[in-house]
Amino acid sequence: MKAKLTSSNRSRRQFLKALIVASFLPGAFVGAAHAQPVEINFWDMIWGPAEYAAVAQKLVDKFNASQNDIKVVYRSVPWDSWYQTYVTAIASGSAPDISTGGSFQAVQFYSMDEIYPVDELIEEMKKDGSLSDFSQSALDTVRYHDHYVALPWGNDIRAYLYRKDILAANGVAAPSTWEEFRAAAKKVTKNGVFGLVCSGDQNGFQLMVTAAVNNGGGLFDPDRKPAITGERAREALQFVSSLVKDGSVNPASAGYSYDDSAASFMRGESAFFLDNPNVTNSDNAPKDKIGILPPLKGPHGDLGTFNGANNIMVYKQSKHPKETLKFLRWWSENQLPLWTEGHAGNLPVRASLLKDPYFQNNPILKYTADNYIPIGKSLGAAASGTFPQLNVVDGDGFLNSLAQRIFQGEDPQGPAQDAQAYLKGIMSK
Amino acid sequence: MNSSITGGTRVWRARAKPLMTPELTTSAVLLFPSLLLLAVVIAYPIAQGFLYTFTDSSLLRPGSFVGMGNYGRLLQDRSFWHSLSFSAIFALSNVVGCYLLGLGLALMLQRDFPGRGLFRVLLLTPWIVPSLVAVVSWRWMVSDNGALANKIIAAFGGDPIYFLSNGNWTIVIVILIKIWVSFPFMMLSLLAALQAVDRSLYEAAEIDGATRWQAFMHVTMPEIRGVSIVLCILMTIWTVNDFDTPWLLARGGPANATENLVVHAYRYTFARNDVGMGATVSFVTLFILMALFLLVMRLTKGEHNAR
C-alpha cells in the first residue's frame, strides 16, 4: 500500500513539511523573546564616599550573574535636586522600577498612587521567619494605612560625638545628662573653641528634633497633631537656647552648612557635635580623638534620638513588580558590602548585618548599634508609623529657620509658635 | 444695505491692498516657522504657567481649579511680603551700587594710562567667573571667625563678625556679591556709551567755561541717559530673577532673611510640592517687573516729549 511517489505527492509533502517548520518558527521566536531577561531599572542614591557606587554596581552585577531571567540596570543618583529627579521621572512615565531615596519619599509617592506596596514581600518574609531580622520600629517607619510602602534598609541615626582631647584638656568627663552636657559645653568654651557646633541646614533641625524626642516629645503628639509648642518640645528648645545663651554654641552655626560644621568639629574647634556616628570613619576624621557620648538623659529621665530611616521602594509604573520584588529581597539580604567596602554613611537595619565584625570591631559603631538604635525615633515622633506630610516637613526648610533663629539667640517661644503654625498648615492639606 | 456692505468691503480692500505686497507675503511665509517655534517654546509655557496659578496643582497632579484662591493666599502670606521687600532692597541696592561703580570705572578706563588693557581684562573677571565659584569663594571669605574677612577685622583689633549667622549682615553680603558680579557688564556698556559721545560737545562746553563736573553733569550724563535707563531696567530684572546668589550663599537664610521672590517660588514648588502657589509667585513677580518697566518707559517717554 505504499503510495506512489508522484511529483504532486512530493510537492504536497514538501508543502506540509514547510507548514510544520513554519508553524514552529513563531514559537521559536516567542521562545527567543522569552529568553530575553526582564530589565529592571534600579536608581540608587549616593549613600557613601566615591567607592560606594562602584561597590553597589558590583553587587548588582553579582545579582545579574546569578539570574537568567532578570537583568538589573544600576544608576547612581546624586542628592542634588533628588526630589525633582524622581518627580520628573514619574510625571513623564519613566520612573525606575525600584529606588532608594529620601526618608519619606515612599510614603509621599504612595499617597499619590505611584508606589507599589511591598506587602507580599513582607508577608513572604514573615512566613519564612526572615522578617525577624528587622525590628518592629524599623518596619513601622514604612507602614502607612496598613500597607508597607517600602522596605527599610538603613538607620541614619544621630548621636553626640565628642572630642576626647578637648574634654581631657579641660578636665571634663563625658556628660550623660542635659545638665552635665550644658556645664561641660560651657566649661570648654574658650580661646576660639566652643562647646557645640551645628549648622543652619538639616543638621540644625535634626538637633532640635533630637532634643525634643530625647525629652519624650517630638514635632507631633501621638495623634499626629503638631506639638512643637507642647511642653516637652518647648523644654527641649529651651535647652538648646540655654546653650546658645551660655555662649557655648559656635556663633557661626546659623550660617554654617553641614560640611562647615563637620569640618569645624574635625579641626577641634568644638567639643560636641551631633551627627551620624559613621562620620567617624571618614578620611578626615581624627579617629583616636573622637568618642561617642552615652545617650543623654533628659530632665524627666527620658532617652531618645532622631533616626531618619532609609528605605527602598518599588514604583507602580514598573512593568515587572514580581521580578523587582525578587531583586529587592536579594538586595536586602546581600547588601553588607555597601558598608564593609562601600563605606555607606548609615547603619544597617538588619540585625544580622550589624553582627558583622565590620560593625562589632568598631567601638563607636558597636556602641551606636547597642545603645542608640534601640532608642531611635522618626521625624513623626511622638506619633507612630509614617505619613506623607513628613516629606514636606523634611524638605520645606521651616525647621531650618527654627534652628537658625534659636542659634541667632532669639528666645525659642516666637520661633516655636511660628513653626507650630506652619506645621499646622502642612498637616491641614 | 447690500450696496453699503459691498462699498465697505471695497473700501477695506482698497486700504488693505497696498499692504498685501508680494514682499510682505514672502516675509510672512518666511517668518511663520520662527513665529510658530516662538509660540511653542515661549508662549505655550507662559500660558500654561499662568493657568497653573488658578489651580492647586502639585508636581505630579494637574490639580483642580481654585479661581483666584492662590492670589488670595499669597496676599495673606507673610513670607511673601518679606521676600517681596527683600527683592526690592536687593534690586535697588544692586542697581545703584553697580551703576555707580561701573560708571566710575568706565570714566577711569576712558582715559589713556599704561596697562589700561590689562586693567580692563582684570575688571571683567567677576563677570566671567561662574556664579557658583564666585559665591562659594565669597562664602569662604566670610563664613566664620577663621575666614579672611575676620582675619582682617582681627588685624585691626576688632571682634569677629559672623556674617552668615546674622540676617542683616547676610543681606549686605548678598548685595556685595551681586554688585561684584554685575558691575563689569555695567562698566563695559557705559564705556561703550561714553566713547560714543560726540567730542565736540565737550569742546563747546569748555569754550563756554564749564568745569569738569559741569561738563559731566550737562554733557556726559544726558548723552548716556538712554543707555543708563536700559541698563538699569535690565539689571533690575536680572537681580529680581537672581536665584544663584541668595541660594548658594545662604539658601535664602538665615531665617529667610535673604529669601527673594524666586527662591520663594522655588520653595513653594519643590519643597512644598505646591506648583499652583509657585506659579502664582512667579507671575506676580512678572507682573511687578512689567509694571515697573512700563512705568519707566512712560516716564522717560513723557520727559522725551517734553524736551
Interface residues (C-beta under 8 A of the other chain):
Chain A: Y83 Q84 V87 I90 A91 Q108 M112 E114 G192 G200 D201 N250 P251 A252 S253 A254 G255 Y256 D260 S264 N391 V392 G395 D396 G397 N400 S401 Q404 R405 F407 Q408 P415 I426
Chain B: S58 L59 L60 R61 S143 D144 N145 P160 Y162 F163 L164 S165 N166 G167 T170 A250 R251 G252 G253 P254 A255 N256 R267 F270 A271 R272 N273
